[in-house]
Amino acid sequence: MTVSLAYEDRGAGSGVPLLLVHGHPFDRTMWTPQIEAFAAERRVVAPDLRGYGASPVVPGITPLSAFAADLEALLDRLEVESVVLAGLSMGGQIVMECHDRLGDRVRGLVLADTFAEPETDEGRRVRNDMADRLLREGMRGYADEVLHKMVAPYADPAVQAHVHRMMTAAPPEGAAAALRGRAERPDYRPVLARVTVPALVVVGEDDEFTPVPVAESLHALLPDSALHVVKGAAHLPNLERPREFNAALAAFLARIDA
């Protein structure tokens, strides 16, 4: 059963529409610099995934396929016929899940600070343990611990505050359900190997969650891709270095539009 998502739908113009898919445990405000930069030339849709932001919370387990079904239903409702899919971290894996589901509607993929491999046994245990902890303790302790892995310690204090605020505001039930679903995700490497549209892989140079070699492996898997490493950024280069991130995205979108 799909969920009716909260979303931002901004802009118009001749450019191919852009769907921005946030990571865990964030919300659509993660993409504010990109919404503001690109809505002048194209339609930009940025939803809150189920369990996050202002969207409904569905406890239990949320597989990545459920997130993808929600996004397909949203695009149908908004009558978006073709789209560039952009996702960061978990959002990137949801974009991979969307690729086959949306077929010819997809005109390009942007995969930021993400990876395609399935979960290991140890990773599955860690994610499920973390889900239990979030339900037991709430989000604040986790947010305090991972803030400087999400954004670099040297990031702008306002950016750090925004990221911490998103994490502490995330509903624990939604975040836990996503963690449990992500622990069961499939191997997306075969999906990437058959992607025929252009792709952009972006990663923060100091990302500890998905280091640069992980991005290089994604780049190597994709038949037609560009790789951009953002210096002076960790796991959220779109917020930490928005000007550089937006420049790379703008060049990629110009190619899609052409």
Sequence and secondary structure as in RCSB ss.txt:
>XXXX:A:sequence
MTVSLAYEDRGAGSGVPLLLVHGHPFDRTMWTPQIEAFAAERRVVAPDLRGYGASPVVPGITPLSAFAADLEALL
DRLEVESVVLAGLSMGGQIVMECHDRLGDRVRGLVLADTFAEPETDEGRRVRNDMADRLLREGMRGYADEVLHKM
VAPYADPAVQAHVHRMMTAAPPEGAAAALRGRAERPDYRPVLARVTVPALVVVGEDDEFTPVPVAESLHALLPDS
ALHVVKGAAHLPNLERPREFNAALAAFLARIDA
>XXXX:A:secstr
      EEEE  SSEEEEEEE  TT  GGGGHHHHHHHTTTEEEEEE  TTSTTS    S   HHHHHHHHHHHH
HHTT  SEEEEEETHHHHHHHHHHHHHGGGEEEEEEES       HHHHHHHHHHHHHHHHH SHHHHHHHHHHH
S TTS HHHHHHHHHHHHHS HHHHHHHHHHHTT    HHHHHT  S EEEEEETT SSS HHHHHHHHHHSSSE
EEEEETT SS HHHHSHHHHHHHHHHHHHHHH 
